[in-house]
């Protein structure tokens, strides 16, 4: 059984079909990619998986359970976390505080516990802080954990957003353009980091990315979409030589 499965999934905005009859699977402990030209519908797929958009047709299942139609916070609770193409950190919060917010999605906080169980809340907050520091150490960000997020480099902000996603305890991590704004050295480090994340946290990764060097170098399975429809699926070698993929990216078919 696949960890994540999209069956004949479509998303229609008015009369425009952004995604049409898409099939996509991600296996356990797999690094997979969803690629395609600009406007192919990739981020729309992420938004449907995470509940930001309702599915027009088809089903999305996660660990064998139908999740299409669930609220975004319920999908996070099921074990799916994401980063965004446009970074969404708390810019005035510290690096450490940003990661701690990820843990707070599953904490027992609330007005009742704050008033009547202050010891429990204090203990839990200390545990969250400790676990957050562990994530920062894993990502080699512990030396900057006291800095405000707005004062760290762009590439480091992207890494921090991954750290916050990890704090939710996901089984599937969705990365939307994780290499955007990174230089060549940072991209190489990112590839190593994604491997390390998969192996340490025993999770699967599905990434949307335009950097083909990163995609082809790290992905074990690649789904290619164009105009919202799947045109290819397979290994890096298989999709690179697929005539439909060549035509979609280069505007011509291979002779």
C-alpha positions as CSV (number, residue, x, y, z in Angstrom):
1,X,0.0,0.0,0.0
2,X,1.4,3.4,-1.0
3,X,1.8,6.0,1.7
4,X,0.1,8.7,-0.4
5,X,-2.1,8.1,-3.4
6,X,-4.0,10.4,-5.7
7,X,-6.5,8.7,-7.9
8,X,-8.0,10.6,-10.8
9,X,-7.7,13.9,-8.9
10,X,-9.0,17.1,-10.6
11,X,-9.2,20.7,-9.5
12,X,-11.4,23.1,-11.5
13,X,-11.5,26.8,-10.9
14,X,-14.6,28.1,-12.7
15,X,-14.3,26.7,-16.2
16,X,-10.5,26.2,-15.9
17,X,-9.1,22.8,-15.2
18,X,-5.9,23.4,-13.2
19,X,-5.3,19.7,-12.5
20,X,-7.1,16.9,-14.5
21,X,-7.4,13.2,-13.7
22,X,-4.0,13.1,-11.9
23,X,-2.7,9.8,-10.6
24,X,0.3,10.0,-8.2
25,X,1.8,7.8,-5.6
26,X,4.5,8.1,-2.9
27,X,5.8,5.0,-1.2
28,X,7.1,4.8,2.3
29,X,10.6,6.1,2.9
30,X,10.7,7.3,-0.7
31,X,12.0,10.6,-2.1
32,X,9.7,11.5,-5.0
33,X,9.3,14.6,-7.2
34,X,6.5,16.3,-9.0
35,X,7.9,18.4,-11.9
36,X,6.6,20.3,-14.9
37,X,6.8,23.7,-16.7
38,X,5.6,26.9,-15.0
39,X,1.8,26.8,-14.6
40,X,1.6,23.0,-14.9
41,X,-0.4,22.7,-11.7
42,X,2.2,21.5,-9.2
43,X,1.5,23.8,-6.3
44,X,-2.2,23.2,-6.8
45,X,-1.5,19.5,-6.2
46,X,0.2,20.4,-3.0
47,X,-2.7,22.6,-1.9
48,X,-5.1,19.8,-2.5
49,X,-3.0,17.3,-0.6
50,X,-2.8,19.6,2.4
51,X,-6.5,20.6,2.3
52,X,-6.0,24.2,1.3
53,X,-8.0,23.5,-1.9
54,X,-10.9,21.1,-2.1
55,X,-10.7,18.3,-4.6
56,X,-13.2,18.7,-7.5
57,X,-13.0,15.1,-8.5
58,X,-11.2,12.0,-7.4
59,X,-9.7,10.8,-4.1
60,X,-6.6,11.4,-2.0
61,X,-5.6,8.7,0.5
62,X,-2.9,8.7,3.1
63,X,-1.9,5.5,4.8
64,X,-5.0,3.9,3.3
65,X,-7.3,6.6,4.7
66,X,-9.2,9.1,2.6
67,X,-8.1,12.6,3.5
68,X,-9.6,14.7,0.6
69,X,-12.1,16.9,2.3
70,X,-10.3,17.2,5.7
71,X,-9.4,20.6,7.1
72,X,-5.7,21.5,6.8
73,X,-5.0,21.2,10.6
74,X,-6.5,17.7,10.5
75,X,-4.2,16.7,7.7
76,X,-1.2,18.0,9.7
77,X,-2.3,15.8,12.6
78,X,-2.5,12.8,10.2
79,X,1.2,13.3,9.5
80,X,1.6,15.6,6.4
81,X,3.7,18.7,6.7
82,X,4.8,21.2,4.0
83,X,7.0,24.1,3.2
84,X,6.0,26.9,0.8
85,X,7.3,28.4,-2.4
86,X,7.1,31.8,-0.6
87,X,8.7,31.4,2.8
88,X,6.2,31.7,5.6
89,X,8.2,32.1,8.8
90,X,7.5,34.3,11.8
91,X,10.1,36.8,10.8
92,X,10.3,38.6,14.1
93,X,10.4,35.4,16.1
94,X,13.8,33.7,16.8
95,X,15.0,30.7,14.9
96,X,14.3,28.5,17.9
97,X,10.8,30.0,18.4
98,X,9.9,29.2,14.8
99,X,10.7,25.6,15.3
100,X,8.8,25.5,18.6
101,X,5.7,26.6,16.8
102,X,5.7,23.4,14.9
103,X,5.6,21.4,18.1
104,X,2.8,23.6,19.5
105,X,0.4,22.2,16.8
106,X,0.3,19.0,18.9
107,X,0.7,20.4,22.4
108,X,-1.9,20.3,25.2
109,X,-1.9,24.1,25.7
110,X,-5.1,26.0,26.0
111,X,-6.6,28.4,28.5
112,X,-7.8,25.6,30.9
113,X,-4.4,24.0,31.2
114,X,-2.6,27.3,31.4
115,X,-4.8,28.2,34.4
116,X,-5.2,24.8,36.1
117,X,-2.2,22.8,35.0
118,X,0.7,25.4,34.9
119,X,3.2,22.7,36.0
120,X,2.2,20.5,33.2
121,X,2.4,23.3,30.7
122,X,5.8,24.4,32.0
123,X,7.2,20.9,31.7
124,X,5.8,20.5,28.2
125,X,7.3,23.8,27.1
126,X,10.7,22.7,28.4
127,X,10.4,19.5,26.4
128,X,9.3,21.4,23.3
129,X,12.3,23.7,23.6
130,X,14.7,20.7,24.0
131,X,13.3,18.8,21.0
132,X,13.4,22.0,18.9
133,X,17.1,22.5,19.8
134,X,17.7,18.9,18.7
135,X,16.2,19.6,15.3
136,X,18.3,22.8,15.0
137,X,21.4,20.8,15.8
138,X,20.5,18.2,13.2
139,X,20.2,21.0,10.6
140,X,23.4,22.7,11.9
141,X,21.4,25.8,12.9
142,X,22.0,25.7,16.6
143,X,24.5,28.6,16.5
144,X,21.9,31.0,15.2
145,X,18.9,29.9,17.2
146,X,18.7,33.2,19.1
147,X,18.6,35.3,15.9
148,X,15.3,36.6,14.5
149,X,14.3,34.8,11.3
150,X,14.4,38.0,9.3
151,X,18.1,38.4,10.1
152,X,19.3,35.1,8.6
153,X,20.2,34.4,4.9
154,X,17.5,33.4,2.5
155,X,18.8,29.9,2.0
156,X,19.0,29.4,5.8
157,X,15.4,30.6,6.1
158,X,14.4,27.8,3.7
159,X,16.2,25.3,5.9
160,X,14.5,26.7,9.0
161,X,11.1,26.2,7.4
162,X,12.0,22.6,6.9
163,X,12.9,22.4,10.5
164,X,9.6,23.8,11.6
165,X,7.8,21.3,9.4
166,X,9.8,18.4,11.0
167,X,8.6,19.6,14.4
168,X,5.0,18.5,13.5
169,X,6.2,14.9,13.4
170,X,5.3,14.2,9.7
171,X,5.4,10.9,7.9
172,X,5.3,12.8,4.6
173,X,7.2,16.0,4.0
174,X,6.1,18.2,1.1
175,X,8.8,20.6,-0.1
176,X,7.7,23.4,-2.5
177,X,10.8,24.8,-4.3
178,X,13.2,24.1,-1.5
179,X,16.3,25.1,-3.6
180,X,14.9,28.5,-4.7
181,X,17.4,31.2,-4.0
182,X,20.2,28.8,-3.1
183,X,23.6,28.9,-4.6
184,X,25.3,25.7,-6.0
185,X,27.0,24.9,-2.7
186,X,23.8,25.3,-0.7
187,X,21.9,23.0,-3.2
188,X,24.5,20.3,-2.7
189,X,24.1,20.6,1.0
190,X,20.3,20.5,0.7
191,X,20.5,17.2,-1.2
192,X,22.5,15.7,1.6
193,X,20.1,17.1,4.2
194,X,17.1,15.6,2.4
195,X,18.7,12.2,2.5
196,X,19.6,12.7,6.2
197,X,16.0,13.8,7.0
198,X,14.6,10.7,5.3
199,X,16.9,8.3,7.1
200,X,16.7,9.9,10.5
201,X,13.0,10.5,10.7
202,X,11.9,7.5,8.6
203,X,9.6,9.6,6.4
204,X,8.9,10.1,2.8
205,X,9.6,13.3,0.8
206,X,7.6,14.7,-2.1
207,X,9.2,17.8,-3.7
208,X,8.2,20.3,-6.3
209,X,11.4,21.8,-7.8
210,X,12.6,23.6,-11.0
211,X,16.2,22.8,-10.4
212,X,16.7,19.7,-12.5
213,X,20.1,18.9,-11.2
214,X,18.6,18.5,-7.7
215,X,15.5,16.6,-8.9
216,X,17.5,14.2,-11.0
217,X,20.2,13.7,-8.4
218,X,17.9,12.9,-5.5
219,X,14.5,11.6,-6.7
220,X,13.7,7.9,-6.7
221,X,10.5,8.4,-8.6
222,X,9.4,11.4,-10.7
223,X,5.9,12.4,-11.9
224,X,5.8,15.0,-14.7
225,X,2.8,17.1,-15.3
226,X,1.9,19.6,-18.0
227,X,-1.3,21.7,-18.1
228,X,-2.4,19.8,-15.0
229,X,-2.2,16.3,-16.5
230,X,0.4,13.6,-15.9
231,X,2.5,13.0,-19.0
232,X,5.2,10.8,-17.5
233,X,6.2,8.8,-14.4
234,X,9.4,6.9,-13.6
235,X,13.0,7.1,-12.7
236,X,15.2,10.1,-13.6
237,X,16.6,8.2,-16.6
238,X,13.1,7.3,-17.8
239,X,11.6,10.8,-17.6
240,X,14.7,12.5,-19.1
241,X,14.4,10.5,-22.3
242,X,10.6,10.6,-22.5
243,X,9.6,12.4,-25.7
244,X,6.5,14.0,-24.1
245,X,8.7,15.5,-21.3
246,X,11.2,16.8,-23.8
247,X,8.4,18.5,-25.8
248,X,6.8,20.0,-22.6
249,X,10.1,21.5,-21.5
250,X,11.7,22.4,-24.8
251,X,8.6,23.1,-26.9
252,X,9.6,20.4,-29.5
253,X,9.6,16.7,-29.8
254,X,12.8,14.7,-30.0
255,X,13.6,13.3,-33.4
